[in-house]
Amino acid sequence: MKILVINGPNLNLLGTREVGIYGNMTYKDLENELLNYAKDKNIELRIVQKNIEGELVEEIHKAYFEKYDGIVINPAAYTHYSIALLDALKGVALPCVEVHISNIHKREEFRHTSYTAKACIGQISGLGIDGYKYAIDFIKKQIITDENLAQSHKEH
């Protein structure tokens, strides 16, 4: 099973950016923790971070063409206005979970709206780094359930 984790703008500044909101774990720490978590679950994980919207769109397309099974995305600020990311996620139709380290619903009003969530099977907000792990687990469970359903339909 292959899952792509996509992180949007400014997440490369974890550990120094608004520590009161995002904590002091660095981006490298996040990568290492997620890679170890996925390895223990026999999941191939690729993690990318881009500050440019078009590069995020290209990563979503790559996930489709490189046969990834699902996407975990933290679109960061693009969450709240990127129709391009929404369209890319809808276009590839891979199971996707949106993740936010902070609780976007307890922050400024403009952060309460997520365009990208409209293309996702779920959203996890405010659970810190653990939100990524829950998203990985959920995608894995969703894929296994879908595969079992498909197999069951073939047998009948």
Buried (B, 14 or more C-beta within 10 A) or exposed (E): BBBBBBBBBBBBBBBEEEEEEBBEBBBEBBBEBBBEBBEEEEBEBBBBBBBEBEEBBBBBEBBBEEEBBBBBBBBBBBBBBBEBBBBBBBEBEBBBBBBBBBEBEEBEEEBEEBBBBEBBBBBBBEBBBEBBBBBBBBBBEBBEEEEEEEEEEEEE
